[in-house]
Amino acid sequence: MRTRNLGDASSFIRDLGSCCSAILFGADIVIAGSKEGVIRSWSIETGQLVFDLEIEGPISDLAISQDILYVSCSSNLVAISMNSGKILWNSSLEGSSDSVVTWNGFIWALSSVYEIDISDYTESTLWKFNDHGSLVERWSFAEKGWHMGVDDGIVIGMGRPSCGFVRVNESGVEHMPLVTSSPVTIGCDSSNMAIFGLSDGSICNSKGELYGRVGEMITSLISLEDGWACGDQQGLILRNGTEIDLNREILSLGVGPNGNDLWASVWEDKSSFLSISPDGSHSEIFKHHERIVVCGYGGGGIAFGDVAGKVFLVEERFENRFDQEDQHPEDQETEINHLRERLRRLR
């Protein structure tokens, strides 16, 4: 299969105007946010714009619950109606608004404070809001929380000095150690627990188990139906204990449109995209001249956002179209031209 540009296989390409910072799939839509505070949503089926608004950036995290989009942005938590695109409420936090999740009927936001004088984070705060935007309770910690997830409560992977993770639920606040004492630097959620990546390359879960270890700082960590996968700065991917060495910095990981293969974007003067089968075999499928900074996937599609603000959606129907083009270029010329015309209209 010949290598193509990412744009050639994208069902649509959209522009946020500044560096893409968050992507989330909803029911039949894909939502993207930028560092400048632009939030846009498009129909996956038609590519048409669903809503478009601008708030104070950067957009750092997105969560959906019952047709409401919750947005961590700048020092705020914002609730947006996904039906109308209208802002329902906007609550101020202290410091930088880092992440948002929903659990147990409440909206939970995590913020952090960065001290310029010492060039480090000094504390973080967990905020609990009801669905009207009223603050119910808050908790502060003397370190930065690097990932917030859900496991029998809200769990937060912590940096120095305490490391480990914090669990907050109806029973109170409990600090829990991890298998290794290194600080958490990244995380993701699986179906029933949080998974943490540590600065020493270890991967642990919120059940207290050590999953594995890579050699360098973990740059991407995702949950899969059959487990998890991570990638590091030097190009090593670990998928449920199986190592795959790509020898280039891993920018992002995601599940490909077929629902089985792992898609990795790597960097070496340009972005390259590789499809990795469950058995570890892999091949390069796309290239892109800009650096990929965020990836989201779901419902038979995968979306990439780059540093220039472009958003690319790739779906299985368009991936299959190019496979057919490679196998039967002459017999299917008419059909291919027709599909290309459809693709131009979608863009």
Residue frames relative to the residue before (quaternion, step in Angstrom):
aa qw qx qy qz dx dy dz
M 1.0000 0.0000 0.0000 0.0000 0.00 0.00 0.00
R 0.3835 -0.7370 0.5039 0.2364 3.60 -0.75 0.98
T 0.4993 -0.6591 0.4813 0.2911 3.56 -1.16 0.71
R 0.1366 -0.8010 0.5811 0.0462 3.58 -0.89 0.93
N 0.5653 -0.5299 0.4824 0.4084 3.53 -1.32 0.00
L 0.6261 -0.5528 0.3945 0.3832 3.56 -1.14 0.64
G 0.6567 0.5424 -0.3147 0.4190 3.58 0.92 -0.87
D 0.5995 0.5893 -0.3602 0.4045 3.60 1.10 -0.64
A 0.7630 0.3585 -0.1877 0.5041 3.58 1.06 -0.72
S 0.5272 0.6464 -0.4067 0.3727 3.60 1.25 0.07
S 0.4252 -0.6986 0.5118 0.2631 3.57 -0.91 0.89
F 0.7767 -0.1165 -0.0314 0.6182 3.54 1.25 -0.33
I 0.2240 -0.7308 0.6320 0.1281 3.51 -1.35 0.50
R 0.0165 -0.8050 0.5926 -0.0232 3.57 -0.80 1.00
D 0.3049 -0.7631 0.5523 0.1402 3.56 -1.23 0.52
L 0.2528 -0.7751 0.5657 0.1237 3.58 -0.82 1.06
G 0.5162 -0.6749 0.3987 0.3451 3.58 1.21 -0.26
S 0.7772 0.0335 -0.0473 0.6266 3.59 1.26 -0.29
C 0.7857 -0.3798 0.2097 0.4410 3.55 -1.30 0.36
C 0.4064 -0.7032 0.5322 0.2390 3.57 -0.83 1.01
S 0.1063 -0.8368 0.5367 0.0201 3.59 -0.85 0.94
A 0.8025 0.0716 -0.0471 0.5904 3.63 1.20 -0.21
I 0.0143 -0.7691 0.6390 -0.0023 3.56 -1.12 0.78
L 0.0399 0.7926 -0.6058 0.0565 3.55 -0.97 0.89
F 0.2952 -0.7311 0.5880 0.1805 3.57 -1.04 0.83
G 0.1077 -0.7615 0.6360 0.0635 3.54 -1.07 0.86
A 0.7161 -0.3751 0.3138 0.4980 3.57 -1.22 -0.39
D 0.8570 -0.0895 -0.0027 0.5075 3.58 -0.41 1.31
I 0.7140 0.3642 -0.2802 0.5283 3.62 1.16 0.35
V 0.1957 -0.7160 0.6445 0.1835 3.52 -1.37 0.23
I 0.1793 -0.7892 0.5853 0.0491 3.55 -0.92 1.02
A 0.0180 -0.7985 0.6017 -0.0061 3.57 -0.99 0.84
G 0.1286 -0.7804 0.6082 0.0670 3.54 -1.15 0.71
S 0.3020 -0.7716 0.5411 0.1438 3.55 -1.20 0.59
K 0.6562 -0.5051 0.3878 0.4048 3.54 -1.32 0.19
E 0.6771 0.4776 -0.2921 0.4777 3.58 1.17 -0.51
G 0.6227 -0.5990 0.3267 0.3831 3.61 1.24 0.07
V 0.4572 0.6585 -0.4695 0.3701 3.61 1.21 0.28
I 0.0418 -0.7621 0.6455 0.0263 3.58 -1.02 0.88
R 0.0565 0.7907 -0.6060 0.0665 3.55 -0.81 1.05
S 0.1379 -0.7727 0.6172 0.0549 3.53 -1.19 0.73
W 0.0869 -0.8022 0.5904 0.0177 3.55 -1.00 0.88
S 0.5238 -0.6002 0.5042 0.3335 3.53 -1.21 0.57
I 0.4374 -0.6895 0.5095 0.2715 3.58 -0.87 0.94
E 0.6754 0.5226 -0.2985 0.4261 3.58 0.97 -0.83
T 0.8240 0.2442 -0.0992 0.5015 3.59 0.83 -0.97
G 0.4207 -0.7050 0.4697 0.3247 3.58 1.15 -0.47
Q 0.4849 0.6831 -0.4290 0.3378 3.59 1.26 -0.03
L 0.5499 -0.6134 0.4655 0.3235 3.55 -1.19 0.69
V 0.2587 -0.7669 0.5712 0.1369 3.59 -0.88 1.00
F 0.7651 -0.1924 0.0936 0.6074 3.58 0.93 -0.84
D 0.1312 -0.7742 0.6191 0.0107 3.51 -1.27 0.61
L 0.2299 0.7649 -0.5812 0.1556 3.58 -0.66 1.04
E 0.2735 -0.7494 0.5843 0.1488 3.52 -1.30 0.37
I 0.0088 -0.7763 0.6297 -0.0277 3.54 -0.87 1.05
E 0.6947 -0.4521 0.3265 0.4543 3.57 -1.25 -0.06
G 0.2346 -0.8027 0.5366 0.1124 3.59 -0.67 1.08
P 0.5711 -0.0278 -0.7762 -0.2656 1.44 -2.48 0.08
I 0.4685 -0.6088 0.5472 0.3323 3.55 -1.30 0.38
S 0.1287 -0.8374 0.5293 0.0445 3.60 -0.61 1.09
D 0.8145 -0.0326 0.0427 0.5776 3.63 1.06 -0.58
L 0.1690 -0.7726 0.6084 0.0658 3.56 -1.26 0.62
A 0.0397 0.7745 -0.6309 0.0218 3.58 -1.13 0.70
I 0.2133 -0.7796 0.5800 0.1016 3.59 -1.11 0.73
S 0.1386 0.7566 -0.6345 0.0759 3.55 -1.11 0.78
Q 0.8604 -0.0898 0.0325 0.5007 3.58 -0.78 1.11
D 0.7278 -0.4717 0.2285 0.4422 3.57 0.72 1.19
I 0.6067 0.4853 -0.3850 0.4982 3.56 1.18 0.57
L 0.2483 -0.7515 0.5982 0.1257 3.53 -0.95 0.97
Y 0.1474 -0.7732 0.6132 0.0663 3.57 -0.83 1.04
V 0.1208 -0.8235 0.5540 -0.0166 3.53 -0.79 1.13
S 0.2280 -0.7108 0.6499 0.1429 3.54 -1.00 0.95
C 0.1796 0.7899 -0.5602 0.1730 3.57 -0.61 1.10
S 0.8315 0.0164 -0.0530 0.5528 3.56 -0.96 0.90
S 0.7179 -0.3606 0.2847 0.5230 3.63 -0.52 -1.15
N 0.5980 0.5796 -0.3347 0.4410 3.57 1.16 0.61
L 0.2280 -0.6834 0.6633 0.2026 3.47 -1.46 0.20
V 0.0787 -0.8242 0.5602 -0.0251 3.57 -0.59 1.20
A 0.1963 -0.7569 0.6139 0.1083 3.56 -1.06 0.87
I 0.0646 -0.8124 0.5789 -0.0267 3.58 -0.79 1.09
S 0.4157 -0.6785 0.5455 0.2630 3.57 -0.97 0.85
M 0.3412 -0.7550 0.5227 0.2009 3.57 -0.72 1.03
N 0.5983 0.5593 -0.3635 0.4440 3.59 1.21 -0.27
S 0.8072 0.2577 -0.1129 0.5189 3.57 0.93 -0.91
G 0.3928 -0.7149 0.4856 0.3144 3.58 1.17 -0.53
K 0.4906 0.6646 -0.4233 0.3722 3.59 1.27 0.24
I 0.4686 -0.6449 0.5255 0.2973 3.57 -1.17 0.66
L 0.2823 -0.7805 0.5413 0.1351 3.58 -0.72 1.11
W 0.7682 -0.1878 0.1130 0.6016 3.57 1.04 -0.77
N 0.1787 -0.7635 0.6171 0.0664 3.53 -1.30 0.51
S 0.0444 -0.8164 0.5754 -0.0205 3.59 -0.53 1.18
S 0.3795 -0.7403 0.5174 0.2005 3.55 -0.90 0.99
L 0.1852 -0.7509 0.6264 0.0972 3.53 -1.15 0.80
E 0.4701 -0.6274 0.5199 0.3392 3.57 -1.31 -0.04
G 0.7908 0.2154 -0.1887 0.5410 3.57 -0.76 1.00
S 0.7239 -0.4103 0.3293 0.4462 3.52 -1.25 -0.54
S 0.3597 -0.7183 0.5560 0.2133 3.58 -0.91 0.97
D 0.1713 -0.8623 0.4750 0.0385 3.56 -0.33 1.30
S 0.8212 -0.0862 0.1179 0.5517 3.60 0.82 -0.93
V 0.1418 -0.7789 0.6084 0.0559 3.54 -1.31 0.46
V 0.0380 0.7574 -0.6517 0.0155 3.56 -1.15 0.76
T 0.2894 -0.7120 0.5990 0.2247 3.56 -1.30 0.23
W 0.1510 0.7762 -0.5980 0.1307 3.56 -1.03 0.87
N 0.8688 0.0857 -0.0703 0.4826 3.53 -1.11 0.83
G 0.7111 -0.4809 0.2532 0.4460 3.57 1.08 0.78
F 0.6915 0.4261 -0.2729 0.5156 3.60 1.27 0.13
I 0.3747 -0.6817 0.5776 0.2475 3.54 -1.34 0.31
W 0.1449 -0.8086 0.5700 0.0155 3.53 -0.77 1.13
A 0.0671 -0.8000 0.5963 0.0009 3.57 -0.77 1.06
L 0.1919 -0.7640 0.6066 0.1069 3.55 -1.14 0.69
S 0.0291 -0.7971 0.6030 -0.0124 3.55 -0.84 1.01
S 0.1614 -0.7859 0.5897 0.0929 3.58 -1.25 0.35
V 0.3055 -0.7315 0.5854 0.1701 3.53 -1.27 0.54
Y 0.1486 -0.7851 0.5993 0.0480 3.55 -0.84 1.07
E 0.2199 -0.7806 0.5754 0.1059 3.58 -0.79 1.07
I 0.3866 -0.7487 0.4937 0.2150 3.55 -0.52 1.20
D 0.6250 0.5819 -0.3436 0.3908 3.60 0.99 -0.84
I 0.7847 0.2747 -0.1519 0.5345 3.58 1.01 -0.73
S 0.3564 -0.7726 0.4556 0.2616 3.58 1.38 0.03
D 0.6473 0.4649 -0.3370 0.5013 3.54 0.88 0.97
Y 0.5262 -0.5980 0.4979 0.3429 3.54 -1.34 0.31
T 0.2451 -0.8067 0.5266 0.1088 3.56 -0.90 0.91
E 0.8106 -0.0696 0.0444 0.5798 3.61 1.10 -0.44
S 0.1601 -0.7480 0.6279 0.1439 3.53 -1.35 0.17
T 0.2058 -0.7737 0.5909 0.0995 3.55 -1.26 0.49
L 0.2398 -0.7331 0.6221 0.1344 3.53 -1.06 0.89
W 0.1366 -0.8014 0.5820 0.0183 3.57 -0.80 1.12
K 0.1503 -0.7776 0.6075 0.0602 3.56 -0.97 0.95
F 0.0402 -0.8100 0.5840 -0.0344 3.58 -0.60 1.22
N 0.3926 -0.6575 0.5698 0.2981 3.55 -1.23 0.43
D 0.6917 -0.5185 0.3063 0.3986 3.60 -1.24 0.20
H 0.6143 0.5030 -0.3651 0.4861 3.61 1.29 0.17
G 0.5741 -0.6199 0.3656 0.3905 3.58 1.28 0.03
S 0.5012 0.6391 -0.4358 0.3879 3.59 1.24 0.27
L 0.4610 -0.6861 0.4942 0.2694 3.56 -0.95 0.92
V 0.2435 -0.7764 0.5706 0.1109 3.55 -0.85 1.06
E 0.7744 -0.1736 0.1659 0.5854 3.58 0.90 -0.96
R 0.0932 -0.7829 0.6116 0.0655 3.55 -1.28 0.37
W 0.1229 -0.7688 0.6249 0.0576 3.54 -1.25 0.63
S 0.1714 -0.7896 0.5825 0.0882 3.59 -0.98 0.85
F 0.1412 -0.7812 0.6068 0.0411 3.54 -1.16 0.79
A 0.4851 -0.7041 0.4520 0.2541 3.56 -1.11 0.74
E 0.7068 0.3350 -0.2753 0.5589 3.58 1.08 0.73
K 0.5615 -0.6034 0.4379 0.3590 3.57 -1.22 0.28
G 0.3068 -0.7108 0.6017 0.1964 3.52 -1.12 0.77
W 0.2312 -0.8287 0.5017 0.0902 3.58 -0.61 1.17
H 0.7850 0.0372 -0.0781 0.6134 3.58 1.26 -0.15
M 0.1272 -0.7694 0.6223 0.0678 3.55 -1.03 0.87
G 0.0839 0.7942 -0.5947 0.0929 3.56 -0.84 1.01
V 0.4726 -0.6560 0.5148 0.2851 3.55 -1.31 -0.24
D 0.2586 0.7109 -0.6276 0.1840 3.55 -0.98 1.00
D 0.7861 -0.2212 0.0981 0.5688 3.58 -0.05 1.31
G 0.7777 -0.0602 0.0172 0.6255 3.53 1.07 0.85
I 0.6115 -0.4959 0.4336 0.4383 3.53 -1.28 -0.28
V 0.0754 -0.7878 0.6105 0.0322 3.58 -0.87 0.96
I 0.1090 -0.7935 0.5987 0.0077 3.55 -1.00 0.93
G 0.3000 -0.7430 0.5738 0.1695 3.57 -0.75 1.08
M 0.2273 -0.8404 0.4877 0.0653 3.56 -0.59 1.20
G 0.4169 -0.6703 0.5594 0.2529 3.50 -1.31 0.54
R 0.7385 -0.3553 0.2957 0.4909 3.57 -1.26 -0.40
P 0.5906 -0.1135 -0.7882 -0.1302 1.57 -2.25 1.09
S 0.6404 0.5871 -0.3457 0.3545 3.62 1.05 -0.58
C 0.1498 -0.8018 0.5529 0.1705 3.62 1.06 -0.81
G 0.6087 0.5458 -0.4086 0.4058 3.60 -1.18 -0.36
F 0.4042 -0.6856 0.5171 0.3149 3.57 -1.08 -0.71
V 0.3618 -0.7043 0.5753 0.2052 3.52 -1.32 0.45
R 0.1270 -0.7595 0.6320 0.0868 3.58 -1.07 0.79
V 0.0762 -0.7818 0.6189 0.0067 3.55 -0.91 1.04
N 0.2141 0.7571 -0.5973 0.1554 3.58 -0.75 1.07
E 0.7890 -0.3168 0.2098 0.4828 3.58 -1.24 -0.27
S 0.6502 0.5326 -0.3161 0.4401 3.59 1.18 -0.51
G 0.6719 -0.4691 0.3022 0.4870 3.58 1.25 -0.26
V 0.6120 -0.5244 0.4421 0.3936 3.53 -1.26 -0.58
E 0.0080 0.8031 -0.5938 0.0484 3.56 -0.81 1.03
H 0.2537 -0.7472 0.5952 0.1517 3.55 -0.94 0.95
M 0.1123 -0.8109 0.5743 0.0020 3.54 -0.78 1.14
P 0.3800 -0.7111 0.5355 0.2515 3.61 -0.96 0.81
L 0.3388 -0.6831 0.5974 0.2483 3.55 -1.32 0.34
V 0.7235 -0.4493 0.2915 0.4355 3.57 -1.28 0.21
T 0.7629 0.1874 -0.1276 0.6054 3.58 1.09 -0.70
S 0.5197 -0.6941 0.4271 0.2563 3.55 -1.18 0.63
S 0.4357 0.7007 -0.4640 0.3223 3.62 1.23 0.13
P 0.5556 -0.6146 0.4329 0.3551 3.60 -1.13 0.50
V 0.5030 -0.6125 0.5200 0.3186 3.54 -1.25 0.54
T 0.1068 -0.8097 0.5746 0.0524 3.60 -0.98 0.82
I 0.7918 0.0711 -0.0077 0.6066 3.61 1.22 -0.42
G 0.0170 0.8162 -0.5773 0.0121 3.59 -1.19 0.36
C 0.0720 -0.7595 0.6407 0.0865 3.53 -1.38 0.08
D 0.4105 -0.6988 0.5279 0.2538 3.57 -1.28 0.24
S 0.1890 -0.7219 0.6492 0.1475 3.54 -1.14 0.73
S 0.7689 -0.3872 0.2290 0.4542 3.60 -1.23 -0.10
N 0.8409 0.1211 -0.0435 0.5257 3.60 1.00 -0.65
M 0.7754 0.2123 -0.1597 0.5729 3.58 1.20 0.36
A 0.4389 -0.6364 0.5523 0.3120 3.53 -1.38 0.11
I 0.2085 -0.7496 0.6167 0.1199 3.54 -1.19 0.66
F 0.1542 -0.8138 0.5591 0.0371 3.57 -0.81 1.05
G 0.2126 -0.7230 0.6401 0.1493 3.52 -1.20 0.72
L 0.2344 -0.8018 0.5416 0.0937 3.57 -0.82 1.02
S 0.6669 -0.5457 0.3366 0.3797 3.55 -1.22 0.50
D 0.6745 0.4799 -0.3059 0.4703 3.61 1.16 -0.43
G 0.6245 -0.5663 0.3287 0.4258 3.58 1.29 0.16
S 0.4975 0.6582 -0.4288 0.3679 3.60 1.26 0.03
I 0.1876 -0.7359 0.6375 0.1301 3.55 -1.25 0.57
C 0.0059 0.8028 -0.5918 0.0722 3.58 -0.62 1.20
N 0.2763 -0.7400 0.5742 0.2154 3.55 -1.28 0.24
S 0.6338 -0.5675 0.3814 0.3617 3.54 -1.30 0.29
K 0.5533 0.5525 -0.4103 0.4693 3.58 1.30 0.33
G 0.5844 -0.6146 0.3545 0.3937 3.57 1.30 -0.02
E 0.5595 0.6214 -0.3826 0.3930 3.60 1.24 0.26
L 0.3499 -0.6965 0.5846 0.2252 3.56 -1.17 0.68
Y 0.2749 -0.7976 0.5205 0.1321 3.57 -0.64 1.16
G 0.7474 -0.2837 0.2467 0.5478 3.56 0.96 -0.86
R 0.2580 -0.7564 0.5793 0.1600 3.54 -1.31 -0.14
V 0.1782 -0.7385 0.6392 0.1193 3.55 -1.16 0.75
G 0.6432 -0.6006 0.3420 0.3295 3.55 -1.27 0.30
E 0.7911 0.2421 -0.1071 0.5514 3.60 1.10 -0.67
M 0.7436 -0.3794 0.2917 0.4669 3.55 -1.34 -0.06
I 0.4191 -0.7115 0.5099 0.2411 3.57 -0.88 0.98
T 0.1890 -0.8136 0.5449 0.0742 3.57 -0.75 1.07
S 0.7919 0.0819 -0.0502 0.6031 3.60 1.22 -0.38
L 0.0297 0.7838 -0.6170 0.0636 3.55 -1.02 0.90
I 0.0578 0.8164 -0.5687 0.0820 3.59 -0.64 1.10
S 0.4253 -0.6667 0.5525 0.2632 3.53 -1.31 0.45
L 0.1477 -0.7725 0.6136 0.0697 3.57 -1.08 0.81
E 0.6578 -0.5040 0.3682 0.4215 3.56 -1.22 0.31
D 0.7660 0.3230 -0.1786 0.5262 3.57 1.07 -0.73
G 0.8223 -0.1343 0.0674 0.5488 3.61 1.17 0.38
W 0.5868 -0.5512 0.4591 0.3756 3.57 -0.69 -1.11
A 0.0911 -0.7627 0.6340 0.0902 3.53 -1.37 0.16
C 0.0321 -0.7878 0.6146 0.0245 3.57 -1.13 0.62
G 0.1582 -0.7655 0.6151 0.1027 3.54 -1.31 0.39
D 0.2458 -0.7940 0.5396 0.1339 3.59 -1.07 0.65
Q 0.7556 -0.4252 0.2773 0.4140 3.53 -1.39 0.09
Q 0.7226 0.4503 -0.2438 0.4644 3.59 1.06 -0.68
G 0.6428 -0.5759 0.3122 0.3970 3.59 1.27 0.03
L 0.5087 0.6364 -0.4328 0.3859 3.58 1.24 0.22
I 0.1302 -0.7644 0.6285 0.0606 3.57 -0.91 1.01
L 0.1190 -0.7614 0.6351 0.0520 3.52 -1.02 0.91
R 0.0009 0.7981 -0.6011 0.0425 3.57 -0.64 1.17
N 0.8168 -0.1938 0.0729 0.5384 3.56 -0.32 1.30
G 0.7720 -0.3691 0.1782 0.4857 3.55 0.99 0.88
T 0.6280 0.5154 -0.3372 0.4757 3.61 1.24 -0.25
E 0.2844 -0.7844 0.5328 0.1415 3.60 -0.74 1.06
I 0.0193 -0.7515 0.6595 -0.0051 3.55 -1.12 0.86
D 0.1597 -0.8150 0.5540 0.0585 3.60 -0.53 1.16
L 0.1233 -0.8148 0.5656 0.0329 3.58 -0.53 1.20
N 0.3526 -0.7978 0.4357 0.2223 3.61 1.34 -0.08
R 0.6948 0.3560 -0.2935 0.5516 3.58 1.18 0.54
E 0.6335 -0.5626 0.3689 0.3823 3.57 -1.06 0.73
I 0.3503 -0.7305 0.5514 0.1989 3.56 -0.87 1.00
L 0.2325 -0.7853 0.5614 0.1185 3.58 -0.66 1.13
S 0.8001 -0.1066 0.1109 0.5798 3.58 0.90 -0.89
L 0.1715 -0.7376 0.6405 0.1278 3.50 -1.36 0.40
G 0.1088 0.7824 -0.6089 0.0722 3.56 -1.14 0.66
V 0.5093 -0.6089 0.5025 0.3426 3.54 -1.30 0.17
G 0.4536 -0.7160 0.4671 0.2520 3.57 -0.75 1.06
P 0.7114 -0.4874 0.3032 0.4055 3.59 -1.24 0.36
N 0.6477 0.5218 -0.3412 0.4380 3.62 1.11 -0.48
G 0.4994 -0.7014 0.3919 0.3242 3.58 1.30 -0.07
N 0.7065 0.4497 -0.2562 0.4827 3.59 1.27 -0.10
D 0.7429 0.4167 -0.2267 0.4724 3.56 0.83 -1.00
L 0.4042 -0.6712 0.5699 0.2478 3.51 -1.24 0.62
W 0.1597 -0.7696 0.6098 0.1017 3.58 -0.92 0.88
A 0.0773 -0.7950 0.6017 0.0045 3.54 -0.83 1.06
S 0.1739 -0.7289 0.6467 0.1423 3.54 -1.09 0.75
V 0.0977 -0.7978 0.5949 -0.0017 3.55 -0.90 1.03
W 0.2937 -0.7741 0.5422 0.1433 3.55 -1.21 0.46
E 0.2557 0.7000 -0.6473 0.1600 3.52 -1.09 0.94
D 0.7966 -0.1882 0.0290 0.5737 3.55 0.25 1.41
K 0.7685 -0.0139 -0.0155 0.6395 3.59 1.24 -0.38
S 0.5316 -0.6005 0.4758 0.3611 3.57 -1.27 0.22
S 0.0561 -0.7542 0.6534 0.0333 3.53 -1.10 0.83
F 0.2401 -0.7719 0.5777 0.1134 3.57 -1.12 0.72
L 0.0843 -0.7983 0.5962 0.0086 3.53 -0.89 1.02
S 0.2738 -0.7257 0.6094 0.1644 3.53 -1.12 0.78
I 0.1141 -0.8158 0.5670 -0.0030 3.57 -0.70 1.16
S 0.3334 -0.7546 0.5368 0.1769 3.56 -0.64 1.14
P 0.6648 -0.5075 0.3563 0.4166 3.61 -1.19 0.36
D 0.6749 0.4847 -0.3074 0.4637 3.63 1.11 -0.52
G 0.6180 -0.5860 0.3294 0.4076 3.59 1.30 0.05
S 0.5208 0.6123 -0.4354 0.4054 3.62 1.19 -0.18
H 0.0148 -0.8239 0.5648 -0.0444 3.58 -0.98 0.82
S 0.0661 -0.7777 0.6245 0.0292 3.53 -1.30 0.49
E 0.4875 -0.6521 0.4974 0.2995 3.54 -1.17 0.64
I 0.1473 -0.8335 0.5309 0.0413 3.59 -0.78 1.01
F 0.8070 0.0705 -0.0251 0.5858 3.62 1.04 -0.69
K 0.1607 -0.7191 0.6555 0.1655 3.49 -1.46 0.14
H 0.0263 -0.7779 0.6275 0.0189 3.57 -1.26 0.42
H 0.4607 -0.7325 0.4305 0.2568 3.58 -0.82 0.98
E 0.7002 0.4297 -0.2712 0.5015 3.64 1.16 -0.46
R 0.5634 -0.5980 0.4600 0.3368 3.54 -1.28 0.44
I 0.3527 -0.7169 0.5648 0.2066 3.58 -0.91 0.96
V 0.1318 -0.8287 0.5420 0.0458 3.59 -0.79 0.99
V 0.8040 0.0797 -0.0439 0.5877 3.62 1.16 -0.35
C 0.0780 -0.7842 0.6155 0.0111 3.55 -1.17 0.70
G 0.0056 0.7771 -0.6294 0.0001 3.56 -1.11 0.74
Y 0.0366 -0.8150 0.5783 -0.0074 3.58 -1.10 0.57
G 0.3159 0.7294 -0.5702 0.2075 3.53 -1.28 0.49
G 0.8493 0.2093 -0.1277 0.4676 3.55 -1.23 0.51
G 0.7158 -0.4612 0.2677 0.4509 3.59 0.96 0.77
G 0.7087 0.3830 -0.2718 0.5264 3.58 1.20 0.38
I 0.1236 -0.7510 0.6410 0.0989 3.54 -1.33 0.35
A 0.1314 -0.8039 0.5790 0.0357 3.57 -0.92 0.93
F 0.1565 -0.7758 0.6078 0.0654 3.54 -1.10 0.81
G 0.1312 -0.7679 0.6206 0.0894 3.55 -1.11 0.73
D 0.2131 -0.8092 0.5354 0.1142 3.58 -0.85 0.89
V 0.7138 -0.4769 0.3148 0.4050 3.53 -1.35 0.22
A 0.6538 0.5122 -0.3123 0.4611 3.60 1.19 -0.42
G 0.5981 -0.5998 0.3512 0.3989 3.60 1.27 -0.13
K 0.5053 0.6404 -0.4345 0.3818 3.60 1.23 0.12
V 0.1748 -0.7549 0.6265 0.0847 3.55 -1.17 0.80
F 0.1020 -0.8003 0.5908 0.0041 3.58 -0.80 1.10
L 0.1239 -0.7804 0.6099 0.0598 3.58 -0.82 1.01
V 0.0727 -0.7781 0.6237 0.0133 3.58 -0.82 1.06
E 0.0883 -0.8003 0.5929 0.0152 3.58 -0.84 1.02
E 0.6615 -0.5283 0.3580 0.3938 3.55 -1.24 0.45
R 0.6343 0.5469 -0.3513 0.4185 3.61 0.97 -0.75
F 0.6987 0.4365 -0.2795 0.4932 3.60 1.06 -0.68
E 0.5804 0.5501 -0.3701 0.4728 3.58 1.16 -0.53
N 0.6624 0.5036 -0.3000 0.4666 3.59 0.94 -0.88
R 0.6025 0.5745 -0.3587 0.4222 3.55 1.05 -0.75
F 0.6996 0.4561 -0.2833 0.4714 3.59 0.92 -0.85
D 0.5767 0.5591 -0.3815 0.4575 3.57 1.13 -0.56
Q 0.6662 0.4959 -0.2986 0.4702 3.59 0.96 -0.87
E 0.6194 0.5502 -0.3421 0.4433 3.57 1.04 -0.73
D 0.6669 0.5006 -0.3029 0.4614 3.58 0.99 -0.85
Q 0.7134 0.4749 -0.2663 0.4412 3.58 0.98 -0.81
H 0.8175 0.0965 -0.0101 0.5677 3.61 0.98 -0.80
P 0.0460 -0.8688 0.4920 0.0312 3.60 0.63 1.08
E 0.7214 0.4448 -0.2744 0.4543 3.61 0.89 -0.77
D 0.6837 0.5133 -0.2967 0.4254 3.57 0.85 -0.98
Q 0.7802 0.3495 -0.1689 0.4905 3.58 1.06 -0.71
E 0.2698 0.8078 -0.4960 0.1693 3.59 1.19 0.35
T 0.6596 0.5107 -0.3168 0.4514 3.60 0.90 -0.86
E 0.6719 0.4927 -0.2981 0.4658 3.57 0.90 -0.94
I 0.6436 0.5287 -0.3258 0.4473 3.57 0.97 -0.82
N 0.6518 0.5070 -0.3202 0.4643 3.58 0.94 -0.85
H 0.6311 0.5298 -0.3289 0.4615 3.57 1.04 -0.76
L 0.6782 0.4838 -0.2924 0.4696 3.57 0.92 -0.89
R 0.6170 0.5391 -0.3462 0.4570 3.57 1.05 -0.68
E 0.6338 0.5228 -0.3236 0.4693 3.56 1.05 -0.78
R 0.6308 0.5195 -0.3266 0.4749 3.58 1.01 -0.79
L 0.6540 0.5226 -0.3072 0.4525 3.55 0.98 -0.86
R 0.6383 0.5189 -0.3290 0.4637 3.59 0.99 -0.78
R 0.6513 0.5093 -0.3219 0.4613 3.59 1.02 -0.76
L 0.6365 0.5255 -0.3289 0.4588 3.58 1.04 -0.74
R 0.6654 0.5096 -0.3104 0.4485 3.57 0.98 -0.79
